[in-house]
Amino acid sequence: MVWLAIDTASDKASYALKVGDKLYTREKEGVTSHAKTILTLIEELLV
């Protein structure tokens, strides 16, 4: 099973991808526009 979690509730953007038993995460602090950073961070998780 694959899970994608996205937290954009504050100035820290957090993203996690779980594939089977493996967990991949990315965080970025000081984010003022989550819409501009969300795709870049998710793309980093998938590469």
C-alpha distance matrix in Angstrom:
0.0 3.8 6.7 10.3 13.2 16.8 20.0 23.2 25.5 28.0 29.5 26.6 23.5 20.3 16.9 13.8 10.6 7.9 6.1 5.7 9.2 10.6 11.8 14.0 16.5 19.6 22.5 25.7 28.7 31.5 29.6 31.8 30.0 26.2 26.2 27.7 25.3 21.9 21.3 22.8 20.6 17.4 18.8 19.5 16.0 14.9 18.0
3.8 0.0 3.8 6.9 10.2 13.5 16.9 20.0 22.6 24.9 26.2 23.3 20.1 17.0 13.5 10.6 7.3 5.6 4.7 6.6 9.7 9.7 9.9 11.3 13.5 16.2 19.2 22.2 25.3 28.0 26.0 28.3 26.3 22.6 22.5 24.0 21.5 18.1 17.5 19.0 16.9 13.6 15.1 16.0 12.5 11.6 14.9
6.7 3.8 0.0 3.8 6.5 10.1 13.3 16.5 18.9 21.3 22.8 20.0 16.9 13.9 10.6 7.9 5.6 5.0 6.7 8.8 10.8 10.5 9.3 10.4 11.6 14.1 16.6 19.6 22.4 25.1 23.1 25.2 23.5 19.7 20.0 21.7 19.3 15.8 16.0 17.6 15.2 12.1 14.5 15.4 11.9 12.0 15.6
10.3 6.9 3.8 0.0 3.8 6.7 10.3 13.2 15.9 18.2 19.5 16.8 13.5 10.8 7.4 5.8 4.6 6.5 8.9 11.9 13.4 12.1 9.9 9.6 9.8 11.5 13.7 16.4 19.2 21.6 19.4 21.5 19.7 15.9 16.2 18.0 15.6 12.1 12.5 14.2 11.8 8.9 11.8 12.8 9.8 10.5 14.2
13.2 10.2 6.5 3.8 0.0 3.8 6.8 10.1 12.4 14.8 16.4 13.9 10.9 8.1 5.6 5.1 6.4 8.5 11.7 14.3 15.1 13.7 10.8 10.4 9.2 10.6 11.8 14.4 16.7 19.1 17.1 19.2 17.8 14.1 15.1 17.1 14.7 11.4 12.9 14.6 11.8 9.9 13.4 14.0 11.3 13.0 16.5
16.8 13.5 10.1 6.7 3.8 0.0 3.8 6.5 9.3 11.6 13.0 10.9 7.7 6.0 4.6 6.6 9.0 11.8 15.0 17.8 18.5 16.7 13.4 12.1 10.0 9.9 10.1 11.9 14.0 15.9 13.6 15.5 14.1 10.4 11.7 13.9 11.6 8.5 10.9 12.7 10.1 9.1 12.8 13.6 11.8 13.9 17.1
20.0 16.9 13.3 10.3 6.8 3.8 0.0 3.8 5.8 8.0 10.0 8.1 5.9 5.1 6.3 8.9 12.0 14.6 18.1 20.7 20.8 19.0 15.5 14.2 11.3 10.6 9.5 10.8 11.9 13.6 11.7 13.5 12.9 9.6 11.9 14.2 12.1 9.8 13.1 14.4 11.8 11.8 15.6 15.8 14.4 17.0 19.9
23.2 20.0 16.5 13.2 10.1 6.5 3.8 0.0 3.8 5.7 7.4 6.8 5.0 6.7 8.7 11.9 15.0 17.9 21.3 24.1 24.4 22.3 18.8 17.0 13.8 12.2 10.3 10.3 10.6 11.3 9.0 10.0 9.5 6.6 9.3 11.7 10.3 8.9 12.5 13.9 12.0 12.7 16.2 16.7 16.1 18.7 21.3
25.5 22.6 18.9 15.9 12.4 9.3 5.8 3.8 0.0 3.8 7.2 7.7 7.7 9.2 11.7 14.6 17.8 20.4 23.9 26.4 26.4 24.7 21.1 19.7 16.4 15.0 12.6 12.5 11.8 12.1 10.5 11.0 11.3 9.4 12.2 14.7 13.7 12.6 16.3 17.6 15.7 16.5 20.0 20.3 19.6 22.3 24.9
28.0 24.9 21.3 18.2 14.8 11.6 8.0 5.7 3.8 0.0 3.8 5.3 7.0 9.5 12.7 15.9 19.4 22.1 25.7 28.3 27.9 25.9 22.1 20.4 16.8 14.8 11.7 10.7 9.0 8.8 8.2 8.8 10.4 9.4 12.9 14.6 13.4 13.3 17.1 17.7 15.8 17.4 20.7 20.5 20.2 23.3 25.5
29.5 26.2 22.8 19.5 16.4 13.0 10.0 7.4 7.2 3.8 0.0 3.8 6.4 9.7 13.1 16.5 20.0 23.1 26.5 29.3 28.9 26.4 22.6 20.4 16.6 13.9 10.5 8.4 6.1 5.1 4.9 6.2 8.6 8.4 12.1 12.9 11.6 12.5 16.2 16.2 14.5 16.9 19.7 19.2 19.6 22.8 24.4
26.6 23.3 20.0 16.8 13.9 10.9 8.1 6.8 7.7 5.3 3.8 0.0 3.8 6.4 10.0 13.2 16.8 19.8 23.2 26.0 25.3 22.8 19.0 16.7 13.0 10.4 6.9 5.6 4.3 5.9 5.9 8.7 10.3 8.9 12.6 13.2 10.8 11.3 14.9 14.5 12.1 14.5 17.4 16.5 16.5 19.9 21.6
23.5 20.1 16.9 13.5 10.9 7.7 5.9 5.0 7.7 7.0 6.4 3.8 0.0 3.8 6.8 10.4 13.7 17.0 20.2 23.2 23.0 20.4 16.8 14.3 10.7 8.2 5.6 5.3 6.4 8.2 6.6 9.4 9.5 6.9 10.2 11.0 8.3 7.9 11.4 11.4 8.9 10.9 14.0 13.5 13.4 16.5 18.5
20.3 17.0 13.9 10.8 8.1 6.0 5.1 6.7 9.2 9.5 9.7 6.4 3.8 0.0 3.8 6.9 10.5 13.4 16.8 19.7 19.3 16.8 13.1 10.9 7.4 5.9 4.5 6.7 8.7 11.4 10.2 13.2 13.0 10.0 12.7 13.6 10.4 9.0 12.0 12.0 8.7 9.8 13.2 12.3 11.3 14.5 16.8
16.9 13.5 10.6 7.4 5.6 4.6 6.3 8.7 11.7 12.7 13.1 10.0 6.8 3.8 0.0 3.8 6.9 10.3 13.4 16.5 16.6 14.1 10.6 8.4 5.7 5.3 6.4 9.1 11.9 14.6 12.9 15.7 14.7 11.2 12.9 13.9 10.7 8.3 10.3 10.7 7.3 7.0 10.5 10.1 8.3 11.2 13.9
13.8 10.6 7.9 5.8 5.1 6.6 8.9 11.9 14.6 15.9 16.5 13.2 10.4 6.9 3.8 0.0 3.8 6.6 10.0 12.9 12.8 10.5 7.0 5.6 4.3 6.5 8.8 12.1 15.0 18.0 16.6 19.4 18.5 14.9 16.4 17.3 14.1 11.5 12.7 13.1 9.6 8.3 11.4 10.7 7.7 10.3 13.2
10.6 7.3 5.6 4.6 6.4 9.0 12.0 15.0 17.8 19.4 20.0 16.8 13.7 10.5 6.9 3.8 0.0 3.8 6.5 9.8 10.6 8.3 5.9 5.1 6.3 9.0 12.0 15.2 18.4 21.3 19.6 22.4 21.0 17.3 18.1 19.0 15.9 13.0 13.2 13.8 10.8 8.4 10.7 10.5 6.8 8.2 11.4
7.9 5.6 5.0 6.5 8.5 11.8 14.6 17.9 20.4 22.1 23.1 19.8 17.0 13.4 10.3 6.6 3.8 0.0 3.8 6.3 7.0 5.7 4.5 6.3 8.6 12.0 15.0 18.4 21.4 24.5 23.1 25.9 24.6 20.9 21.7 22.8 19.7 16.8 16.9 17.5 14.5 12.1 14.1 13.7 9.9 10.6 13.5
6.1 4.7 6.7 8.9 11.7 15.0 18.1 21.3 23.9 25.7 26.5 23.2 20.2 16.8 13.4 10.0 6.5 3.8 0.0 3.8 6.1 5.3 6.5 8.4 11.5 14.7 18.0 21.4 24.6 27.7 26.1 28.9 27.3 23.7 24.0 24.9 22.0 19.0 18.4 19.0 16.5 13.7 14.8 14.6 11.0 10.4 13.1
5.7 6.6 8.8 11.9 14.3 17.8 20.7 24.1 26.4 28.3 29.3 26.0 23.2 19.7 16.5 12.9 9.8 6.3 3.8 0.0 3.8 5.6 8.1 11.0 14.2 17.7 20.9 24.4 27.5 30.7 29.4 32.1 30.7 27.1 27.6 28.6 25.6 22.6 22.2 22.7 20.1 17.5 18.6 18.2 14.6 14.1 16.4
9.2 9.7 10.8 13.4 15.1 18.5 20.8 24.4 26.4 27.9 28.9 25.3 23.0 19.3 16.6 12.8 10.6 7.0 6.1 3.8 0.0 3.8 6.7 10.2 13.3 17.1 20.1 23.8 26.6 30.1 29.2 32.2 31.2 27.7 28.6 29.5 26.2 23.6 23.5 23.6 20.6 18.5 19.8 18.8 15.1 15.4 17.3
10.6 9.7 10.5 12.1 13.7 16.7 19.0 22.3 24.7 25.9 26.4 22.8 20.4 16.8 14.1 10.5 8.3 5.7 5.3 5.6 3.8 0.0 3.8 6.7 10.2 13.8 17.1 20.6 23.7 27.2 26.3 29.5 28.5 25.1 26.1 26.6 23.2 20.8 20.7 20.4 17.4 15.6 16.7 15.2 11.7 12.4 14.0
11.8 9.9 9.3 9.9 10.8 13.4 15.5 18.8 21.1 22.1 22.6 19.0 16.8 13.1 10.6 7.0 5.9 4.5 6.5 8.1 6.7 3.8 0.0 3.8 6.7 10.4 13.5 17.1 20.0 23.5 22.7 25.9 25.2 21.7 23.1 23.6 20.2 17.9 18.2 17.9 14.6 13.2 14.9 13.3 9.8 11.5 13.5
14.0 11.3 10.4 9.6 10.4 12.1 14.2 17.0 19.7 20.4 20.4 16.7 14.3 10.9 8.4 5.6 5.1 6.3 8.4 11.0 10.2 6.7 3.8 0.0 3.8 7.1 10.6 14.0 17.3 20.7 19.8 23.1 22.3 19.0 20.3 20.5 16.9 15.0 15.2 14.5 11.2 10.2 11.7 9.7 6.5 8.9 10.7
16.5 13.5 11.6 9.8 9.2 10.0 11.3 13.8 16.4 16.8 16.6 13.0 10.7 7.4 5.7 4.3 6.3 8.6 11.5 14.2 13.3 10.2 6.7 3.8 0.0 3.8 6.9 10.5 13.6 17.0 16.3 19.6 19.2 16.0 17.8 18.0 14.3 12.7 13.8 12.9 9.2 9.2 11.5 9.4 7.0 10.4 12.2
19.6 16.2 14.1 11.5 10.6 9.9 10.6 12.2 15.0 14.8 13.9 10.4 8.2 5.9 5.3 6.5 9.0 12.0 14.7 17.7 17.1 13.8 10.4 7.1 3.8 0.0 3.8 6.9 10.3 13.6 12.9 16.4 16.1 13.3 15.3 15.0 11.2 10.4 11.8 10.4 6.7 8.2 10.4 8.1 7.2 10.9 12.3
22.5 19.2 16.6 13.7 11.8 10.1 9.5 10.3 12.6 11.7 10.5 6.9 5.6 4.5 6.4 8.8 12.0 15.0 18.0 20.9 20.1 17.1 13.5 10.6 6.9 3.8 0.0 3.8 6.7 10.1 9.9 13.5 13.9 11.5 14.3 14.1 10.5 10.3 12.8 11.4 8.0 10.4 12.9 10.9 10.7 14.4 15.6
25.7 22.2 19.6 16.4 14.4 11.9 10.8 10.3 12.5 10.7 8.4 5.6 5.3 6.7 9.1 12.1 15.2 18.4 21.4 24.4 23.8 20.6 17.1 14.0 10.5 6.9 3.8 0.0 3.8 6.8 6.7 10.5 11.3 9.8 12.9 12.0 8.7 9.9 12.6 10.9 8.5 11.7 13.8 12.1 12.9 16.4 17.3
28.7 25.3 22.4 19.2 16.7 14.0 11.9 10.6 11.8 9.0 6.1 4.3 6.4 8.7 11.9 15.0 18.4 21.4 24.6 27.5 26.6 23.7 20.0 17.3 13.6 10.3 6.7 3.8 0.0 3.8 5.6 9.1 11.2 10.6 14.1 13.4 10.9 12.4 15.5 14.1 12.1 15.2 17.4 15.8 16.6 20.1 21.1
31.5 28.0 25.1 21.6 19.1 15.9 13.6 11.3 12.1 8.8 5.1 5.9 8.2 11.4 14.6 18.0 21.3 24.5 27.7 30.7 30.1 27.2 23.5 20.7 17.0 13.6 10.1 6.8 3.8 0.0 3.8 6.3 9.3 10.0 13.4 12.6 11.0 13.2 16.4 15.2 14.0 17.2 19.2 18.1 19.4 22.6 23.5
29.6 26.0 23.1 19.4 17.1 13.6 11.7 9.0 10.5 8.2 4.9 5.9 6.6 10.2 12.9 16.6 19.6 23.1 26.1 29.4 29.2 26.3 22.7 19.8 16.3 12.9 9.9 6.7 5.6 3.8 0.0 3.8 5.7 6.2 9.6 9.0 7.8 10.0 13.2 12.6 11.8 14.7 16.8 16.4 17.7 20.6 21.8
31.8 28.3 25.2 21.5 19.2 15.5 13.5 10.0 11.0 8.8 6.2 8.7 9.4 13.2 15.7 19.4 22.4 25.9 28.9 32.1 32.2 29.5 25.9 23.1 19.6 16.4 13.5 10.5 9.1 6.3 3.8 0.0 3.8 6.3 9.0 8.9 9.2 11.4 14.6 14.5 14.4 17.0 19.1 19.2 20.6 23.2 24.5
30.0 26.3 23.5 19.7 17.8 14.1 12.9 9.5 11.3 10.4 8.6 10.3 9.5 13.0 14.7 18.5 21.0 24.6 27.3 30.7 31.2 28.5 25.2 22.3 19.2 16.1 13.9 11.3 11.2 9.3 5.7 3.8 0.0 3.8 5.4 5.6 6.9 8.9 11.7 12.3 12.8 14.9 16.8 17.6 19.0 21.2 22.7
26.2 22.6 19.7 15.9 14.1 10.4 9.6 6.6 9.4 9.4 8.4 8.9 6.9 10.0 11.2 14.9 17.3 20.9 23.7 27.1 27.7 25.1 21.7 19.0 16.0 13.3 11.5 9.8 10.6 10.0 6.2 6.3 3.8 0.0 3.8 5.4 5.2 5.7 9.1 10.2 10.1 11.7 14.1 15.1 16.0 18.1 20.0
26.2 22.5 20.0 16.2 15.1 11.7 11.9 9.3 12.2 12.9 12.1 12.6 10.2 12.7 12.9 16.4 18.1 21.7 24.0 27.6 28.6 26.1 23.1 20.3 17.8 15.3 14.3 12.9 14.1 13.4 9.6 9.0 5.4 3.8 0.0 3.8 5.6 5.5 7.6 9.7 10.7 11.5 13.4 15.3 16.4 17.8 19.7
27.7 24.0 21.7 18.0 17.1 13.9 14.2 11.7 14.7 14.6 12.9 13.2 11.0 13.6 13.9 17.3 19.0 22.8 24.9 28.6 29.5 26.6 23.6 20.5 18.0 15.0 14.1 12.0 13.4 12.6 9.0 8.9 5.6 5.4 3.8 0.0 3.8 6.0 7.2 7.9 9.7 11.5 12.5 14.0 15.9 17.3 18.5
25.3 21.5 19.3 15.6 14.7 11.6 12.1 10.3 13.7 13.4 11.6 10.8 8.3 10.4 10.7 14.1 15.9 19.7 22.0 25.6 26.2 23.2 20.2 16.9 14.3 11.2 10.5 8.7 10.9 11.0 7.8 9.2 6.9 5.2 5.6 3.8 0.0 3.8 5.7 5.4 6.2 8.6 10.0 10.8 12.6 14.6 15.8
21.9 18.1 15.8 12.1 11.4 8.5 9.8 8.9 12.6 13.3 12.5 11.3 7.9 9.0 8.3 11.5 13.0 16.8 19.0 22.6 23.6 20.8 17.9 15.0 12.7 10.4 10.3 9.9 12.4 13.2 10.0 11.4 8.9 5.7 5.5 6.0 3.8 0.0 3.8 5.5 5.4 6.2 8.5 10.0 10.8 12.5 14.6
21.3 17.5 16.0 12.5 12.9 10.9 13.1 12.5 16.3 17.1 16.2 14.9 11.4 12.0 10.3 12.7 13.2 16.9 18.4 22.2 23.5 20.7 18.2 15.2 13.8 11.8 12.8 12.6 15.5 16.4 13.2 14.6 11.7 9.1 7.6 7.2 5.7 3.8 0.0 3.8 5.5 5.1 5.9 8.6 9.9 10.5 12.3
22.8 19.0 17.6 14.2 14.6 12.7 14.4 13.9 17.6 17.7 16.2 14.5 11.4 12.0 10.7 13.1 13.8 17.5 19.0 22.7 23.6 20.4 17.9 14.5 12.9 10.4 11.4 10.9 14.1 15.2 12.6 14.5 12.3 10.2 9.7 7.9 5.4 5.5 3.8 0.0 3.8 5.5 5.1 6.3 8.8 10.1 10.8
20.6 16.9 15.2 11.8 11.8 10.1 11.8 12.0 15.7 15.8 14.5 12.1 8.9 8.7 7.3 9.6 10.8 14.5 16.5 20.1 20.6 17.4 14.6 11.2 9.2 6.7 8.0 8.5 12.1 14.0 11.8 14.4 12.8 10.1 10.7 9.7 6.2 5.4 5.5 3.8 0.0 3.8 5.4 5.1 6.5 8.9 10.2
17.4 13.6 12.1 8.9 9.9 9.1 11.8 12.7 16.5 17.4 16.9 14.5 10.9 9.8 7.0 8.3 8.4 12.1 13.7 17.5 18.5 15.6 13.2 10.2 9.2 8.2 10.4 11.7 15.2 17.2 14.7 17.0 14.9 11.7 11.5 11.5 8.6 6.2 5.1 5.5 3.8 0.0 3.8 5.3 5.0 6.4 8.9
18.8 15.1 14.5 11.8 13.4 12.8 15.6 16.2 20.0 20.7 19.7 17.4 14.0 13.2 10.5 11.4 10.7 14.1 14.8 18.6 19.8 16.7 14.9 11.7 11.5 10.4 12.9 13.8 17.4 19.2 16.8 19.1 16.8 14.1 13.4 12.5 10.0 8.5 5.9 5.1 5.4 3.8 0.0 3.8 5.3 5.1 6.4
19.5 16.0 15.4 12.8 14.0 13.6 15.8 16.7 20.3 20.5 19.2 16.5 13.5 12.3 10.1 10.7 10.5 13.7 14.6 18.2 18.8 15.2 13.3 9.7 9.4 8.1 10.9 12.1 15.8 18.1 16.4 19.2 17.6 15.1 15.3 14.0 10.8 10.0 8.6 6.3 5.1 5.3 3.8 0.0 3.8 5.5 5.4
16.0 12.5 11.9 9.8 11.3 11.8 14.4 16.1 19.6 20.2 19.6 16.5 13.4 11.3 8.3 7.7 6.8 9.9 11.0 14.6 15.1 11.7 9.8 6.5 7.0 7.2 10.7 12.9 16.6 19.4 17.7 20.6 19.0 16.0 16.4 15.9 12.6 10.8 9.9 8.8 6.5 5.0 5.3 3.8 0.0 3.8 5.7
14.9 11.6 12.0 10.5 13.0 13.9 17.0 18.7 22.3 23.3 22.8 19.9 16.5 14.5 11.2 10.3 8.2 10.6 10.4 14.1 15.4 12.4 11.5 8.9 10.4 10.9 14.4 16.4 20.1 22.6 20.6 23.2 21.2 18.1 17.8 17.3 14.6 12.5 10.5 10.1 8.9 6.4 5.1 5.5 3.8 0.0 3.8
18.0 14.9 15.6 14.2 16.5 17.1 19.9 21.3 24.9 25.5 24.4 21.6 18.5 16.8 13.9 13.2 11.4 13.5 13.1 16.4 17.3 14.0 13.5 10.7 12.2 12.3 15.6 17.3 21.1 23.5 21.8 24.5 22.7 20.0 19.7 18.5 15.8 14.6 12.3 10.8 10.2 8.9 6.4 5.4 5.7 3.8 0.0
